[in-house]
Amino acid sequence: MNITIKKIPSFNSAKRLITCNPSILTNKQLLNNYAKVIMILNADKYGRLTDDYYKSALTASSFGYVPKDMWLNFNLKTIKEELWKEIENRGLTDFTVWDETMKCS
């Protein structure tokens, strides 16, 4: 089975993903949620997250962007493990995630 992700899920989608209960998801939802979490974590790792994941920070001596939710990455890693355990329990480990979010230069 192939799962294709065409765009990086939004910040609000990421927040919804971390609240899901893997045991009540259908097989399709389970695999799609896992693929989305993988894409978000990879985008974060390679600095490709969209602007909606950040907010502006301004102090007297500096400015820039900071994460909107400092715990999001940790929570995504936790739900990734929970989703994977459920995938293994159901015997659904034979799938491939295709990342079409990367832009060619």
N, C-alpha and C positions, 0 to 999 in steps of 0.2 A: 504494500500500500504506500502511496506517495501523498505527502501533505505539502502544499505549496503556500508559502506566506508571501504575499505581494507587497505588503507595507508593514512597517513597524507599528504594532498596536499603540494606541494613544495612552496617555497617562491614566485617564479614567478607566480604560479597559484593563490596564495593569492592576489598578486598585480592585477591580471586580474579580480578576483572576486569583488574587491572593485570598479571597474570601470563599472560594468555591470548595465544596465538599466532594472530593474525587469519587467516593463510593456511590453517590447518587447520579453521577453523570452517565450519559449513554456512551458507548464505545467511541462514537464519532466525536462527541464533545470532549471526552477525555483526551483523545489524541490531538485534537485541535488546540485545546488549552495547553497541553504540554509543548506543542510546537510554538505557540505564541510566547510562552514563558522563555523558551530557548532563544527565540529571536530577540526578545527584549534584553536578556542577559548578554547575548552576543553584541547587540548594538551598544549597550553600555560599555562593554569591555573594549570595543574599538572606537568609542567616541562618536557613535552615529545616532544617538537618541535625539528625538525631535525636541524643539524648544518647549513644548508643553510639559516636559518633565522637570523644567527648571524655572526658577523665579529670579528676578534681579535682586542683587544685594548691593547696598550702597552704604559705605561708612565714611568717616572723615578722611581716611587715608587710602581707601581702595574701593573698587567697584567690580562687579562681575556677576556670574550666575552661580546659584547654589541649587541643589536638588530640592524639589518641593516637599518630598517625603524622604527623610534621611534613612528610614527603615525599609524602604521599598525593596532595595536590592537584597537585603537579608531575607525579607518575607518571600520574595520571588524564589530565592534559592531553597527555602523551606518547602514551598508549595511544589517546586520542581521535584523534590525528593518524594513528596507524598503522591504526586501524580505518577511518578515512575513506579513506585511500589504497587499502585493500583493497576498500572499497565502490565506489570509482571504477574500480578495475581490473576489477571484475566487472560494471560497468554497472548498479548497483543504486541509483542516486541518486534515483530517483523514489519517495520515501516521506515520510510525515509522522509526527512524534512528538507524541502528545497527552499532556499533563501533567495527570493527575487527582490529583496529590499536594497541590495547593494547596487550602487550606480557605477556604471563604467565611465572611466575618464578618458 
